[in-house]
Amino acid sequence: MLKNELRDNELYKLLKPVADGLGMTMVEVQKNICGPAETKVVITVMKNDGETSIDDLETFHRAVQSLLEITIGRDILSMETGTPGLERNFRDYAEFEIFRGRQVKVYSTSASDWISGRIGQCTQDAVVLTDDDGNEVSIEYKDIHKARLDYKWIKNTGR
């Protein structure tokens, strides 16, 4: 099941201004306590325009590392930064707004089937998907069991 926790996450609130300043969007931030000697923070980010490069990830990593060291503690911090990937499984309802305009597959419990389409309007209670024929379907968040990005390979015709 999807969660509705991203925007309430304290680390998200702390790091969001840094991501915004770098022209990036945070998709996910997780803090895992790995024992008394290590806290691991995993952050998923993407550029707002264009593809996210290794250099972009390094810039973000360096920008937030000091902030996290002050907040968590330098000696126990382990940090990982990555991109969402082509077929990311959604973990939070906020991702529908984050990936607005992209192709997605949603498993609807009310339809008992997968529904594919491009993410359109996102409200507080539902998301609207537009299929390849231009038909719109509104799916309430409470009916969404799973969702993931649905990358479509486009054949290059050379024209």
ZASEMI-491905 format. One line per field, with one value per residue: residue number from 1; chain; x, y, z of N, C-alpha, C in turn. Coordinates in Angstrom, 2 decimals, m for minus. Layout:
# ZASEMI-491905
n: [NUM, ...]
chain: [A, ...]
nu: [X, ...]
nv: [Y, ...]
nw: [Z, ...]
cau: [X, ...]
cav: [Y, ...]
caw: [Z, ...]
cu: [X, ...]
cv: [Y, ...]
cw: [Z, ...]
***
This chain:
# ZASEMI-491905
n: [1, 2, 3, 4, 5, 6, 7, 8, 9, 10, 11, 12, 13, 14, 15, 16, 17, 18, 19, 20, 21, 22, 23, 24, 25, 26, 27, 28, 29, 30, 31, 32, 33, 34, 35, 36, 37, 38, 39, 40, 41, 42, 43, 44, 45, 46, 47, 48, 49, 50, 51, 52, 53, 54, 55, 56, 57, 58, 59, 60, 61, 62, 63, 64, 65, 66, 67, 68, 69, 70, 71, 72, 73, 74, 75, 76, 77, 78, 79, 80, 81, 82, 83, 84, 85, 86, 87, 88, 89, 90, 91, 92, 93, 94, 95, 96, 97, 98, 99, 100, 101, 102, 103, 104, 105, 106, 107, 108, 109, 110, 111, 112, 113, 114, 115, 116, 117, 118, 119, 120, 121, 122, 123, 124, 125, 126, 127, 128, 129, 130, 131, 132, 133, 134, 135, 136, 137, 138, 139, 140, 141, 142, 143, 144, 145, 146, 147, 148, 149, 150, 151, 152, 153, 154, 155, 156, 157, 158, 159]
chain: [A, A, A, A, A, A, A, A, A, A, A, A, A, A, A, A, A, A, A, A, A, A, A, A, A, A, A, A, A, A, A, A, A, A, A, A, A, A, A, A, A, A, A, A, A, A, A, A, A, A, A, A, A, A, A, A, A, A, A, A, A, A, A, A, A, A, A, A, A, A, A, A, A, A, A, A, A, A, A, A, A, A, A, A, A, A, A, A, A, A, A, A, A, A, A, A, A, A, A, A, A, A, A, A, A, A, A, A, A, A, A, A, A, A, A, A, A, A, A, A, A, A, A, A, A, A, A, A, A, A, A, A, A, A, A, A, A, A, A, A, A, A, A, A, A, A, A, A, A, A, A, A, A, A, A, A, A, A, A]
nu: [0.83, 0.38, 1.86, 1.26, 3.22, 5.50, 5.69, 5.47, 7.71, 10.52, 13.22, 12.81, 11.55, 13.70, 15.67, 14.46, 14.49, 17.17, 17.28, 15.38, 16.75, 18.79, 17.49, 16.16, 14.08, 13.01, 12.24, 12.07, 12.96, 14.69, 15.32, 17.28, 17.93, 20.71, 21.69, 23.53, 25.75, 25.45, 23.62, 21.69, 20.99, 18.92, 18.41, 16.32, 16.46, 15.69, 16.39, 14.63, 14.32, 15.15, 17.51, 18.87, 22.13, 25.22, 26.92, 25.05, 23.86, 26.09, 26.57, 24.23, 24.48, 26.84, 25.95, 23.99, 25.20, 26.77, 24.76, 23.24, 25.17, 25.43, 22.85, 22.40, 24.82, 28.21, 29.89, 28.24, 26.84, 25.74, 25.36, 23.33, 22.68, 20.43, 18.70, 15.22, 14.77, 13.65, 11.32, 10.04, 8.64, 5.96, 5.93, 4.67, 1.82, 2.36, 4.04, 2.57, 2.03, 4.65, 5.60, 3.98, 2.57, 4.01, 4.12, 2.27, 1.49, m1.23, m2.56, m5.80, m8.00, m10.75, m11.33, m10.08, m7.82, m4.97, m4.37, m3.35, m1.76, m1.14, m0.11, m2.26, m4.24, m3.94, m5.59, m6.58, m7.77, m7.73, m6.34, m5.98, m5.79, m4.67, m5.28, m3.72, m5.52, m6.66, m8.64, m9.90, m9.46, m10.48, m9.01, m9.45, m7.31, m7.60, m8.34, m6.11, m3.82, m1.22, 1.36, 3.35, 6.03, 5.74, 7.63, 7.91, 9.29, 10.26, 10.23, 12.81, 12.44, 14.08, 13.37]
nv: [m1.18, 2.27, 5.09, 8.11, 10.05, 11.50, 14.39, 15.10, 14.19, 14.79, 15.02, 15.41, 17.92, 19.42, 19.13, 19.81, 22.64, 22.85, 21.04, 22.30, 24.71, 23.78, 23.12, 20.69, 17.83, 16.17, 12.83, 10.78, 10.17, 8.40, 7.39, 5.22, 3.45, 1.74, 0.44, 1.19, 2.50, 3.43, 5.37, 5.31, 7.22, 7.44, 8.95, 9.89, 11.62, 13.91, 15.81, 18.80, 19.57, 17.80, 15.03, 13.34, 13.50, 11.81, 13.75, 15.66, 14.26, 14.04, 16.75, 17.39, 15.56, 16.47, 18.99, 18.49, 16.89, 18.06, 19.35, 17.16, 15.86, 17.63, 17.48, 14.70, 13.54, 13.24, 10.95, 8.72, 8.71, 7.47, 7.81, 7.74, 8.54, 8.68, 8.13, 8.03, 6.04, 4.16, 2.58, 3.00, 1.89, 3.28, 4.78, 6.60, 8.77, 11.36, 11.15, 11.04, 13.69, 14.59, 13.14, 14.06, 14.19, 12.11, 8.69, 6.09, 3.10, 1.82, m0.16, m0.73, m1.32, m1.20, m1.61, m3.97, m4.39, m3.45, m0.12, 2.00, 5.08, 8.59, 10.77, 13.20, 15.65, 16.07, 15.63, 16.15, 13.77, 12.06, 10.88, 11.77, 9.95, 9.87, 8.03, 6.52, 7.08, 9.42, 9.32, 9.98, 8.88, 8.85, 8.03, 7.15, 7.71, 5.93, 3.61, 2.71, 0.23, m0.47, 1.29, 2.36, 3.82, 3.75, 3.07, 3.64, 2.29, 3.92, 3.34, 4.18, 5.63, 6.85, 9.13]
nw: [0.00, m0.66, 0.97, 2.88, 3.68, 2.96, 2.75, 5.40, 6.59, 8.58, 7.72, 5.01, 5.03, 6.01, 3.98, 1.57, 0.77, m0.08, m2.23, m3.91, m4.41, m6.00, m8.27, m8.24, m7.40, m4.54, m4.25, m2.48, 0.92, 3.30, 6.60, 8.28, 11.16, 11.95, 14.11, 17.15, 16.20, 13.62, 11.31, 8.50, 5.69, 2.96, m0.07, m2.70, m5.65, m8.37, m11.32, m12.14, m14.76, m17.56, m17.79, m14.92, m13.91, m12.93, m11.94, m11.09, m8.97, m7.29, m6.71, m5.28, m3.15, m1.86, m1.10, 0.83, 2.70, 4.83, 6.28, 7.11, 8.66, 10.80, 11.84, 12.35, 13.13, 12.62, 12.94, 12.86, 10.51, 7.42, 4.00, 1.09, m2.25, m4.96, m8.13, m9.26, m11.21, m14.15, m14.02, m11.52, m8.46, m6.83, m3.61, m2.08, m1.96, m2.76, m4.91, m7.25, m7.89, m8.10, m10.33, m12.33, m15.56, m16.57, m17.78, m16.23, m14.38, m12.68, m10.12, m9.58, m6.96, m7.06, m9.74, m10.06, m11.66, m13.72, m14.63, m17.16, m18.00, m18.64, m16.10, m14.99, m13.71, m10.20, m7.25, m3.82, m3.16, m5.37, m8.53, m11.95, m14.87, m18.24, m21.07, m24.05, m26.07, m25.35, m23.45, m20.20, m16.87, m13.57, m10.54, m7.27, m4.47, m2.34, m3.60, m4.85, m5.06, m5.88, m7.65, m10.41, m12.34, m15.84, m18.16, m21.59, m24.43, m27.33, m30.67, m32.86, m35.88, m37.63, m38.92]
cau: [0.00, 1.08, 1.80, 1.05, 4.12, 6.68, 5.71, 5.55, 9.01, 11.37, 14.38, 12.30, 11.37, 15.03, 16.47, 13.71, 15.00, 18.44, 16.93, 14.74, 17.80, 19.61, 16.62, 15.88, 12.93, 13.21, 11.18, 12.00, 14.05, 14.52, 16.33, 17.28, 18.86, 21.33, 22.35, 23.99, 26.91, 25.23, 22.33, 21.80, 20.00, 18.82, 17.65, 16.07, 16.22, 15.76, 16.39, 13.31, 14.31, 16.18, 17.96, 19.72, 23.44, 26.03, 27.39, 23.92, 23.75, 27.23, 26.33, 23.20, 25.07, 27.76, 25.19, 23.20, 26.00, 27.10, 23.52, 22.91, 26.18, 25.07, 21.56, 22.44, 26.11, 29.17, 30.49, 27.31, 26.08, 26.02, 24.41, 23.25, 21.84, 20.17, 17.58, 14.07, 14.79, 12.67, 10.07, 9.99, 7.43, 5.60, 5.85, 3.90, 0.86, 2.97, 4.76, 1.72, 2.28, 6.06, 5.76, 2.89, 2.93, 4.68, 3.32, 2.23, 0.58, m1.84, m3.47, m6.99, m8.75, m12.15, m11.41, m9.37, m7.00, m4.00, m4.81, m2.19, m2.04, m0.27, m0.63, m2.79, m4.61, m3.85, m6.31, m6.29, m8.35, m7.68, m5.46, m6.60, m4.88, m5.13, m4.71, m3.19, m6.62, m7.16, m9.69, m9.47, m10.06, m10.14, m8.85, m9.28, m6.11, m7.95, m8.50, m4.83, m3.04, 0.16, 1.57, 4.75, 6.28, 5.58, 8.47, 7.60, 10.34, 9.73, 11.08, 13.37, 12.22, 15.10, 12.84]
cav: [0.00, 3.53, 5.87, 9.54, 10.52, 12.21, 15.82, 15.26, 13.68, 15.88, 15.18, 16.00, 19.36, 20.01, 19.09, 20.31, 23.92, 22.62, 20.45, 23.36, 25.64, 23.14, 22.76, 19.26, 17.42, 14.96, 11.85, 9.95, 10.25, 7.39, 7.35, 3.88, 3.27, 0.43, 0.09, 2.37, 3.13, 3.87, 5.80, 5.39, 8.07, 7.16, 10.03, 9.76, 12.95, 14.03, 17.18, 19.25, 19.63, 16.96, 13.82, 13.53, 12.89, 11.48, 15.03, 16.24, 13.54, 14.41, 18.12, 17.32, 14.83, 17.38, 20.11, 18.09, 16.09, 18.82, 19.57, 15.89, 15.60, 18.47, 17.00, 13.30, 13.24, 12.86, 9.63, 7.61, 8.94, 6.83, 8.47, 7.23, 9.39, 8.03, 8.61, 7.15, 4.94, 4.21, 1.90, 3.11, 1.58, 4.40, 4.47, 7.66, 9.44, 12.60, 10.86, 11.33, 15.09, 14.69, 12.57, 14.56, 14.24, 10.87, 7.47, 5.32, 1.96, 1.81, m1.27, m0.23, m2.38, m1.14, m2.19, m5.26, m4.46, m2.39, 0.97, 2.75, 6.40, 9.71, 11.45, 14.55, 16.38, 15.39, 16.33, 15.62, 12.45, 11.23, 11.23, 11.56, 9.40, 9.99, 6.93, 6.87, 7.56, 10.69, 9.10, 10.25, 8.08, 9.34, 6.93, 7.63, 7.16, 4.79, 2.44, 2.37, m0.75, m0.33, 2.18, 2.45, 4.47, 2.79, 3.58, 3.06, 2.43, 4.43, 2.90, 5.26, 5.33, 7.52, 10.31]
caw: [0.00, m0.68, 2.20, 2.71, 4.72, 2.46, 3.07, 6.86, 7.02, 9.08, 6.83, 3.76, 5.30, 6.18, 2.76, 0.41, 0.26, m0.77, m3.53, m4.70, m4.83, m7.04, m9.40, m8.13, m6.61, m3.74, m4.45, m1.27, 1.89, 4.35, 7.65, 8.87, 12.27, 11.74, 15.37, 17.88, 15.57, 12.24, 10.79, 7.05, 5.04, 1.53, m0.68, m4.13, m6.23, m9.82, m11.82, m12.58, m16.22, m18.16, m17.11, m13.75, m14.15, m11.75, m11.42, m10.36, m7.71, m6.47, m6.24, m4.23, m2.03, m1.15, m0.55, 2.01, 3.62, 6.04, 7.00, 7.77, 9.69, 11.94, 12.36, 12.79, 13.74, 11.59, 13.15, 12.66, 9.28, 6.15, 3.11, m0.29, m3.09, m6.24, m8.95, m9.14, m12.17, m15.23, m13.66, m10.07, m7.72, m5.97, m2.19, m1.42, m2.84, m3.27, m6.14, m8.40, m8.23, m8.50, m11.67, m13.18, m16.97, m16.97, m17.95, m15.00, m14.28, m11.36, m9.86, m8.90, m6.29, m7.48, m11.08, m10.01, m12.87, m13.93, m15.50, m17.62, m18.55, m18.28, m14.91, m15.24, m12.50, m8.91, m6.20, m2.49, m3.02, m6.57, m9.63, m13.25, m15.87, m19.62, m21.86, m25.37, m26.92, m24.81, m22.45, m18.84, m15.81, m12.24, m9.59, m5.90, m3.84, m1.48, m4.46, m5.47, m4.28, m6.33, m8.79, m10.83, m13.60, m16.93, m19.24, m22.90, m25.42, m28.59, m31.77, m33.66, m37.30, m38.43, m39.60]
cu: [0.88, 0.89, 1.50, 1.88, 5.24, 6.75, 5.76, 6.88, 9.93, 12.60, 13.98, 12.15, 12.71, 15.77, 15.77, 14.21, 16.33, 18.16, 16.31, 15.78, 18.69, 18.78, 16.28, 14.63, 13.30, 11.99, 10.98, 13.18, 13.73, 15.66, 16.20, 18.34, 19.40, 22.07, 22.87, 25.10, 26.66, 23.77, 22.52, 20.66, 20.07, 17.90, 17.54, 15.69, 16.25, 15.78, 14.98, 13.21, 15.46, 16.53, 18.89, 21.02, 24.12, 26.55, 26.29, 23.76, 24.88, 27.06, 25.31, 23.77, 25.97, 27.01, 24.45, 24.03, 26.31, 25.87, 23.10, 23.90, 25.88, 23.82, 21.68, 23.71, 27.05, 29.65, 29.55, 26.54, 26.63, 24.95, 24.50, 22.28, 21.67, 18.99, 16.42, 14.08, 13.62, 11.32, 9.92, 8.62, 7.16, 5.50, 4.95, 2.97, 1.42, 3.67, 3.89, 1.92, 3.71, 6.26, 4.65, 3.38, 3.62, 3.70, 3.41, 1.27, 0.08, m2.71, m4.60, m7.74, m10.21, m12.34, m10.82, m8.50, m5.98, m4.58, m3.58, m2.63, m1.02, m0.91, m1.02, m3.02, m4.50, m4.61, m5.92, m6.75, m8.15, m6.64, m6.20, m5.53, m5.51, m4.46, m4.26, m4.26, m7.20, m8.29, m9.13, m10.20, m9.56, m10.10, m8.61, m8.07, m6.43, m8.13, m7.19, m4.05, m1.55, 0.20, 3.05, 4.85, 6.25, 6.34, 8.12, 8.76, 9.70, 10.72, 11.51, 13.23, 13.22, 14.59, 12.99]
cv: [1.25, 4.27, 7.32, 10.26, 11.44, 13.65, 16.11, 14.80, 14.84, 16.10, 15.78, 17.50, 20.08, 20.15, 19.66, 21.66, 23.78, 22.05, 21.50, 24.33, 25.09, 22.75, 21.29, 19.03, 16.17, 14.06, 11.03, 10.25, 9.28, 7.49, 6.00, 3.82, 1.85, m0.05, 1.35, 3.14, 3.62, 4.24, 5.99, 6.23, 7.80, 8.21, 9.78, 11.13, 12.87, 15.51, 17.53, 19.31, 18.80, 15.76, 14.17, 12.78, 12.54, 12.78, 15.75, 15.58, 13.90, 15.82, 18.13, 16.67, 15.74, 18.52, 19.72, 17.34, 16.82, 19.05, 18.30, 15.54, 16.39, 17.91, 15.62, 12.98, 12.65, 11.41, 8.48, 7.70, 8.16, 7.36, 7.90, 8.13, 8.71, 8.66, 7.62, 5.96, 5.01, 3.61, 1.86, 2.68, 2.74, 3.91, 5.45, 8.33, 10.73, 12.38, 11.09, 12.77, 15.27, 14.23, 12.98, 14.69, 12.98, 9.70, 6.64, 4.14, 1.92, 0.57, m0.74, m1.40, m2.36, m1.74, m3.60, m5.47, m3.31, m1.38, 1.78, 4.09, 7.41, 10.45, 12.88, 15.25, 15.49, 16.23, 15.72, 14.16, 11.51, 11.74, 10.93, 11.09, 9.55, 8.89, 7.42, 7.42, 8.88, 10.55, 9.32, 9.35, 8.62, 8.14, 7.52, 6.94, 5.93, 3.50, 1.99, 1.43, m0.63, 0.67, 2.18, 3.23, 3.40, 3.34, 2.87, 3.35, 2.88, 4.05, 4.10, 4.87, 6.01, 8.74, 11.55]
cw: [0.00, 0.64, 1.86, 3.76, 4.26, 2.94, 4.57, 7.42, 7.39, 8.20, 5.49, 3.93, 5.40, 4.84, 1.52, m0.10, m0.50, m2.16, m4.44, m5.24, m5.92, m8.26, m9.43, m7.29, m5.83, m3.90, m3.17, m0.37, 3.02, 5.33, 8.34, 9.96, 12.16, 12.98, 16.03, 17.16, 14.15, 11.98, 9.29, 6.51, 3.54, 0.93, m2.18, m4.66, m7.74, m10.18, m12.29, m14.10, m16.77, m17.31, m15.95, m13.97, m12.82, m11.12, m10.63, m9.00, m6.76, m5.90, m5.11, m2.97, m1.19, m0.47, 0.74, 3.06, 4.92, 6.91, 7.76, 8.86, 10.95, 12.63, 13.00, 13.57, 12.72, 11.72, 12.83, 11.34, 8.10, 5.19, 1.70, m1.05, m4.45, m6.95, m8.84, m10.10, m13.14, m14.85, m12.14, m9.53, m6.76, m4.53, m1.44, m2.44, m3.44, m4.59, m7.38, m8.84, m8.72, m9.94, m12.62, m14.62, m17.47, m17.04, m16.67, m15.16, m12.85, m11.23, m9.00, m8.27, m6.71, m8.87, m11.12, m11.24, m12.86, m14.91, m15.86, m18.16, m18.09, m17.11, m15.28, m13.92, m11.26, m7.90, m4.86, m2.37, m4.21, m7.56, m10.93, m14.21, m17.24, m20.43, m23.23, m26.32, m26.43, m23.81, m21.06, m17.86, m14.47, m11.29, m8.21, m5.27, m2.99, m2.27, m5.11, m4.55, m4.59, m7.47, m9.12, m12.13, m14.68, m18.13, m20.53, m23.85, m26.72, m29.69, m32.60, m35.13, m38.20, m39.18, m38.78]
***
